Amino acid sequence: MNKRKVALGPGAASLILIVVVLSLSMLAMLAQVGVRSDYSLAARSAEMITKVYELRDQSERRMAELDAIVVRCAKEQTDRQAFLDLVGKNLPEGMTLEDDIVSWSEPLDNRTMNCEVKILDPAGTPRTKWVNYKLKVDEPEEDWEW
């Protein structure tokens, strides 16, 4: 058999080097695009979580207001129905009483926390109990891309 000698000139080594450099540059560019999209997603998630916790904080503060009203009304009335009527008259704006369930909504931007609390025995602990505590998103964010 004939052994042929393959000779690569100086141009072939330069060509291989150019291909390797271009490949590494493309990989670096793709990695940077991925990092940017991950950062964008993380920033939007952090903003959403912050809004949800703000809503939870507002609803917990309103729950504390309700608890203070329950304590104050319990000192004035001993009859259950008279007590509930007095609580209904003293509720802050935005809260409604139906039977022994107090409900209200906490809006923030395009999210709403719908809250419902049952009034228990005012002499016992706890005096109130969460019945419904749900987050509702009215519409997707304007900059949300599917």
C-alpha positions in Angstrom: 0.0 0.0 0.0 1.0 3.5 -0.7 1.3 5.7 2.3 0.3 9.2 1.4 1.6 12.0 3.4 -1.0 14.5 4.3 0.5 17.9 4.6 -1.3 20.8 6.2 0.0 24.2 5.5 0.0 27.2 7.8 -3.3 28.3 6.4 -5.1 25.1 7.7 -4.0 25.7 11.3 -5.3 29.3 11.1 -8.6 28.1 9.7 -9.1 25.6 12.6 -8.2 28.3 15.1 -10.8 30.7 13.5 -13.5 28.0 13.7 -12.7 27.3 17.3 -12.7 31.0 18.3 -16.0 31.5 16.5 -17.6 28.4 18.2 -16.5 29.6 21.6 -17.8 33.1 20.9 -21.2 31.7 19.9 -21.3 29.7 23.1 -20.5 32.7 25.2 -23.2 34.8 23.4 -25.8 32.0 24.0 -24.8 31.8 27.7 -25.2 35.6 28.1 -28.7 35.5 26.5 -29.7 32.7 28.9 -28.4 34.6 31.9 -30.3 37.8 30.9 -33.6 35.9 30.5 -33.0 34.1 33.8 -32.3 37.5 35.5 -35.5 39.0 34.0 -37.6 36.1 35.2 -36.1 36.3 38.7 -36.7 40.0 38.9 -40.4 39.6 37.8 -40.8 36.7 40.3 -39.3 38.8 43.1 -41.6 41.7 42.2 -44.7 39.4 42.2 -43.7 37.9 45.6 -43.2 41.3 47.1 -46.7 42.3 46.0 -48.2 39.1 47.4 -46.5 39.7 50.7 -47.7 43.3 50.8 -51.2 42.1 50.3 -50.8 39.5 53.0 -49.5 42.2 55.4 -52.4 44.5 54.6 -54.9 41.7 55.2 -53.2 40.7 58.5 -53.4 44.3 59.7 -57.1 44.4 58.8 -57.5 41.1 60.7 -55.9 42.8 63.7 -58.3 45.7 63.4 -61.2 43.3 63.3 -59.9 41.5 66.4 -59.7 44.8 68.3 -63.3 45.5 67.3 -64.4 42.1 68.5 -62.7 42.6 71.8 -64.2 46.0 72.3 -67.7 44.9 71.3 -67.5 41.8 73.5 -67.0 44.0 76.5 -70.2 45.9 75.7 -72.6 43.1 74.7 -73.0 39.6 76.1 -75.8 38.4 73.8 -74.4 36.7 70.7 -76.8 38.4 68.2 -76.4 41.8 69.8 -72.7 41.4 69.8 -72.6 40.5 66.1 -74.9 43.5 65.3 -72.5 45.8 67.2 -69.5 44.3 65.4 -71.3 45.0 62.1 -71.9 48.6 63.0 -68.2 49.2 64.1 -66.6 47.5 61.0 -64.1 49.7 59.1 -65.0 50.8 55.6 -64.8 48.0 53.1 -65.6 45.2 55.5 -69.0 43.5 55.5 -70.6 41.2 58.0 -72.9 38.4 56.9 -74.1 36.1 59.7 -70.8 35.6 61.6 -68.5 36.0 58.5 -66.6 39.2 57.9 -65.3 39.7 54.3 -63.2 42.3 52.6 -60.8 42.7 49.7 -57.3 44.1 49.6 -56.4 45.4 46.1 -52.9 46.1 44.9 -52.2 46.9 41.2 -53.7 43.9 39.3 -54.0 41.6 42.3 -56.7 41.3 44.9 -56.6 39.4 48.2 -60.1 38.2 49.0 -60.5 37.6 52.8 -63.2 36.0 54.9 -63.0 35.6 58.6 -65.4 33.8 60.9 -66.1 35.4 64.3 -65.8 32.8 67.0 -66.7 33.1 70.7 -65.2 36.4 71.8 -64.4 35.1 75.3 -62.2 32.3 73.9 -59.0 32.2 71.9 -58.8 32.6 69.1 -61.6 35.0 68.6 -61.5 35.0 64.8 -60.6 32.3 62.3 -59.6 32.6 58.6 -62.2 31.0 56.3 -61.1 32.3 52.9 -57.7 33.8 52.1 -57.3 33.8 48.3 -55.2 35.8 45.9 -56.8 36.7 42.6 -54.9 38.1 39.6 -57.2 40.3 37.5 -55.2 40.2 34.3 -51.6 39.3 33.3 -48.8 41.8 33.6 -48.5 44.1 30.6 -44.9 43.1 29.9 -45.6 39.4 30.3 -44.5 37.4 27.3 -45.7 33.9 26.6 
